[in-house]
C-alpha cells in the first residue's frame, strides 16, 4: 500500500440545512407566483395597467 491510500480526505462541510433549502425554494416559488399574478392583473385589469404604465388599457 502507498501513503495515499491511508491518508484521510479532508471533510467537506455543507453549511446549508434542509430547512434553509426549503425556505429559499419557497421564496423563489412565491416570487415567481407574485410576478405571474402582477402580469395577469396588468394584462386584464384596466386600473392596474394604468397604475403601472400610466396609460389607459
FENLIN-V656723 format. One record per pair of residues at least 24 apart in sequence whose C-alpha atoms are under 8 Angstrom apart, sorted by the first residue. I is the first residue (numbers start at 1). GAP is how many residues later the second one is. D is the distance in Angstrom with one decimal. If there is no record, write none. Layout:
BEGIN
i=I gap=GAP d=D
i=I gap=GAP d=D
END
This chain:
BEGIN
none
END
